[in-house]
Amino acid sequence: MYLAPLNYDRYFKKVFKETEIAKKFLEDFFDITIESIELLTHKHKITDDSVAVEFDFRCKIKGHHIIIDMQQWYKPDIVNRFYVYHTINSALQLEEMPNKNIFINEDVTKETKDYTKLQPVITLIWLVDDTLNFTEDYVAYNMTPEIVSDFISNEKLWLEKDIQKIIKEREIAINQLNNDTKNLSFLQKNRLIWAFQKNIVKNEKFTKYKAWFELAEKTRNKLNSKSDFIQFEQDKIFAEIIRRISKEVLTDEDVKYIENYDNFWEGVKRYEEGIKNENNLEVAKKLIESGISNKIIAFSTNLADEEIDELRKNLKIN
């Protein structure tokens, strides 16, 4: 192994704590120029009895609070969990939000937080294996008026032969979308983005961010060698990443961490496969009882013929 796996928590954080590396990644992914970047505290205790919430990376750029979090394998709660992280990153701004006085009457004023200073949050979830059943490089979600999604999903409307009716409905949706009264557009500036390493490395289109995911993917190979990264060494930022996760700087404790990490996730995968297999067995039993052929059962459950025959035998069904 020439480089430690960039997708492992320890090395992801080791790389991204370097401001210039994080800045360049964000510039490449969002195709922007960042004049300044401010690293923010990444570990917080939200309630008295809660465990700490720890972000892989958190910063502030151009009036936005940014989270980057890298996730390996398939985890069932990533949508709910990262929505919580996303909202927490908004709530944490209360810590530094200035106060303002509001007028109650001629003799009374009240001090409250100045919520106009709240900045939008962008949460970027870097998924290593999971693609959420998308084929695109990434997908982004934000908060838009319901009428917009209703317009798109209205099947009856799209069967309408009178194009003017469709145009009218579109204008109504756009009017709501563009209404910026009292800063309603703030809601659309908050984004949850899911980036899919598995898709990015196989999709053929060229993007500025592609090299980042290709480098990470190459480091997943435990037999990776120096020759795998020659193309990256020509770039100053990537050369620094390589230096930070090179075997030359790895300690015995690092080696143990990688081994333990691998063993842990292999155990998780085996457990998940066991759950899937149990579910497949239950499905297969129901199909057998319904008189379905082995061929269709095998296609539906990924079970081998021998496994299906054994089930038939146990169920005493020929």
C-alpha positions in Angstrom: 0.0 0.0 0.0 1.5 3.3 -1.1 -1.3 5.6 0.1 -3.7 5.2 3.0 -7.4 5.1 1.9 -8.6 8.7 1.6 -12.2 7.6 2.2 -11.4 6.4 5.7 -12.4 9.0 8.4 -9.0 9.6 9.9 -7.3 10.4 6.5 -10.2 12.3 5.1 -10.0 14.6 8.1 -6.2 14.7 8.0 -6.4 15.9 4.4 -9.3 18.4 4.7 -8.1 20.1 7.8 -5.5 21.8 5.5 -7.3 25.0 4.5 -5.8 25.2 1.0 -6.8 21.6 0.2 -10.4 22.1 1.3 -10.6 25.5 -0.5 -9.4 23.9 -3.8 -11.9 21.0 -3.5 -14.8 23.4 -2.9 -13.7 25.6 -5.8 -13.5 22.5 -8.1 -16.8 21.0 -7.0 -18.9 24.2 -7.0 -16.9 25.8 -9.9 -16.3 29.0 -8.0 -13.5 31.1 -6.8 -13.0 31.4 -3.1 -11.2 34.5 -1.8 -11.3 33.5 1.8 -12.3 30.4 3.8 -12.8 30.2 7.6 -12.6 26.8 9.3 -15.3 26.3 11.9 -15.5 24.1 15.0 -16.4 20.6 13.9 -17.4 19.0 17.2 -20.4 20.1 19.3 -22.6 18.8 22.1 -26.1 19.8 21.2 -28.1 18.9 24.4 -27.2 18.1 28.0 -27.7 14.3 27.5 -26.7 13.9 23.9 -23.5 12.6 22.5 -21.4 15.0 20.5 -22.2 15.7 16.9 -19.0 15.7 14.9 -18.7 16.9 11.3 -15.9 15.7 9.1 -15.4 19.2 7.8 -17.1 22.5 8.5 -16.2 26.0 7.1 -17.7 29.3 6.1 -17.2 30.8 2.6 -18.9 33.6 0.7 -21.8 34.0 3.1 -22.4 30.2 3.3 -21.8 27.7 6.1 -20.5 24.5 4.5 -20.4 20.9 5.7 -18.5 18.1 3.9 -19.1 14.6 5.3 -17.7 11.4 3.8 -19.7 8.2 4.1 -18.6 4.6 3.3 -20.8 1.7 2.6 -24.6 1.6 2.7 -26.3 3.2 5.7 -30.0 3.3 6.0 -30.3 6.5 8.0 -28.1 8.9 5.9 -31.0 11.0 4.6 -32.5 11.6 8.1 -29.2 11.9 9.8 -27.7 14.5 7.4 -30.9 16.5 7.4 -30.3 16.8 11.2 -26.7 17.7 10.6 -27.8 20.3 8.0 -30.3 21.9 10.4 -27.8 21.8 13.3 -25.3 23.8 11.1 -28.0 26.5 10.9 -28.8 26.4 14.7 -25.1 26.6 15.6 -25.0 30.1 14.1 -27.0 31.2 17.1 -23.7 31.1 19.1 -22.3 34.1 17.2 -25.5 35.7 16.0 -25.7 39.4 17.2 -28.6 40.7 19.3 -30.9 43.5 18.3 -33.5 45.5 20.2 -37.0 45.5 19.0 -39.5 48.2 19.9 -42.4 47.2 22.2 -43.8 50.6 23.2 -42.3 54.0 23.9 -40.9 52.8 27.2 -40.0 49.2 26.5 -37.6 47.5 24.1 -36.8 43.8 23.9 -33.5 42.2 23.1 -33.6 39.3 20.6 -31.4 37.5 18.1 -30.9 39.3 14.7 -32.0 36.4 12.5 -31.3 38.4 9.4 -27.7 37.5 10.0 -28.4 33.8 9.6 -26.4 32.4 6.6 -27.5 29.6 4.2 -26.1 26.1 4.8 -24.8 23.8 2.2 -24.3 20.2 3.2 -22.2 18.0 0.8 -22.4 14.3 1.5 -19.6 12.4 -0.2 -20.9 8.9 -0.7 -18.3 6.3 -1.5 -20.3 3.2 -2.4 -24.0 4.3 -2.2 -25.6 5.9 -5.2 -29.1 6.3 -3.9 -30.2 4.6 -7.1 -29.0 7.6 -9.2 -26.7 7.5 -12.2 -25.8 11.2 -12.1 -22.6 12.5 -10.5 -24.6 14.2 -7.8 -28.1 15.3 -6.9 -29.0 18.4 -4.9 -32.1 19.2 -2.8 -33.3 22.6 -1.6 -36.6 24.1 -0.2 -38.8 25.4 -3.0 -42.5 26.2 -3.1 -44.7 23.1 -3.3 -46.4 24.4 -6.4 -43.1 23.8 -8.3 -43.0 20.1 -7.6 -46.8 19.9 -8.1 -46.4 21.5 -11.5 -43.8 19.0 -12.6 -45.6 15.9 -11.3 -49.1 16.9 -12.5 -49.7 14.1 -15.1 -53.1 15.5 -16.0 -51.6 18.9 -16.8 -49.0 17.4 -19.1 -51.7 15.6 -21.1 -53.3 19.0 -21.7 -53.4 19.8 -25.4 -53.8 23.5 -24.8 -50.2 24.7 -24.4 -51.4 28.0 -23.1 -52.9 26.4 -20.0 -49.5 24.7 -19.3 -47.8 28.1 -19.7 -50.2 29.8 -17.4 -49.6 27.2 -14.7 -45.8 27.6 -15.2 -46.1 31.3 -14.7 -48.0 30.9 -11.4 -45.2 28.5 -10.2 -42.5 30.9 -11.3 -44.1 33.8 -9.6 -44.1 31.9 -6.3 -40.5 30.7 -6.9 -39.3 34.3 -7.6 -41.1 35.9 -4.7 -38.3 37.3 -2.5 -40.5 39.2 0.0 -38.7 39.4 3.3 -35.9 37.2 1.9 -37.9 34.1 1.0 -35.1 33.2 -1.5 -33.0 32.3 1.6 -34.8 28.9 1.7 -33.6 28.0 -1.8 -30.0 28.9 -0.9 -29.9 26.0 1.6 -28.8 22.8 -0.2 -28.3 19.2 0.6 -26.0 17.7 -2.0 -25.3 13.9 -2.5 -22.1 13.3 -4.4 -21.6 9.7 -5.7 -18.0 8.6 -6.0 -19.0 5.3 -7.6 -20.8 7.2 -10.4 -18.2 10.0 -10.8 -15.3 7.7 -11.4 -17.2 5.7 -14.1 -19.0 8.5 -15.8 -17.1 9.8 -18.8 -17.8 13.5 -18.7 -14.9 15.7 -17.7 -15.4 17.9 -14.6 -13.0 19.8 -12.4 -13.9 17.6 -9.4 -13.5 14.3 -11.1 -9.8 13.9 -10.2 -10.6 14.2 -6.4 -12.9 11.2 -6.6 -10.6 9.2 -8.8 -7.7 9.7 -6.4 -9.9 8.6 -3.5 -11.1 5.6 -5.5 -7.5 4.5 -6.3 -6.5 4.7 -2.6 -9.2 2.1 -1.8 -7.1 -0.6 -3.5 -4.9 -2.0 -0.7 -2.3 -2.9 -3.3 -2.1 0.7 -4.7 1.4 1.7 -5.7 3.3 4.9 -6.5 2.7 4.4 -10.2 -1.0 4.8 -9.7 -0.6 8.4 -8.7 2.0 9.8 -11.0 -0.6 12.0 -12.8 -1.6 13.5 -9.5 1.9 14.3 -8.3 2.2 17.1 -10.9 -0.4 19.2 -9.1 0.7 21.0 -6.0 -2.5 20.4 -4.0 -2.7 16.7 -4.9 1.0 16.3 -4.2 0.3 17.6 -0.7 -2.6 15.2 -0.2 -0.3 12.3 -1.3 2.3 13.5 1.2 -0.2 13.5 4.0 -1.4 9.9 3.5 1.7 8.3 2.2 3.0 5.1 3.8 6.1 7.1 4.7 4.2 9.1 7.3 2.0 6.2 8.5 2.7 5.0 12.0 2.2 1.5 13.5 -0.9 2.8 15.0 -2.1 3.9 11.6 -1.6 0.4 10.2 -3.6 -1.0 13.1 -6.3 1.6 12.5 -6.6 0.6 8.9 -6.8 -3.1 9.7 -9.4 -2.5 12.4 -11.4 -0.3 10.1 -11.4 -2.9 7.4 -12.4 -5.7 9.8 -15.2 -3.6 11.3 -16.7 -2.7 8.0 -16.3 -6.3 6.7 -18.3 -7.3 9.7 -21.0 -4.7 9.0 -21.2 -5.9 5.4 -21.5 -9.5 6.4 -24.3 -8.6 8.9 -26.1 -6.6 6.2 -25.7 -9.4 3.7 -27.1 -11.8 6.4 -30.2 -9.6 6.8 -30.6 -9.5 3.0 -30.2 -13.2 2.8 -32.8 -13.8 5.5 -35.2 -11.6 3.6 -34.5 -13.4 0.4 -35.2 -16.7 2.0 -38.6 -15.5 3.2 -39.4 -14.2 -0.2 -38.3 -17.5 -1.8 -40.5 -19.5 0.6 -43.6 -17.4 -0.4 -42.8 -17.8 -4.1 -42.3 -21.6 -3.7 -45.7 -21.8 -1.9 -47.2 -19.9 -4.8 -45.9 -22.5 -7.3 -43.3 -20.2 -8.9 -40.4 -21.9 -10.8 -36.8 -22.0 -9.6 -35.7 -19.8 -12.5 -38.0 -16.9 -11.5 -37.2 -17.4 -7.8 -33.5 -17.3 -8.5 -33.9 -14.1 -10.5 -36.0 -12.5 -7.8 -33.8 -13.4 -4.8 -30.3 -14.2 -6.1 -30.5 -17.6 -4.4 -28.7 -20.5 -6.0 -30.7 -23.5 -7.3 -29.4 -25.7 -4.6 -30.6 -23.3 -1.9 -34.1 -23.1 -3.5 -34.2 -26.9 -3.8 -33.3 -27.2 -0.1 -36.1 -24.8 0.7 -38.5 -26.9 -1.4 -37.4 -30.0 0.5 -37.9 -28.4 3.9 -41.3 -27.1 2.8 -42.1 -30.5 1.3 -43.0 -28.9 -2.0 -41.8 -30.4 -5.3 
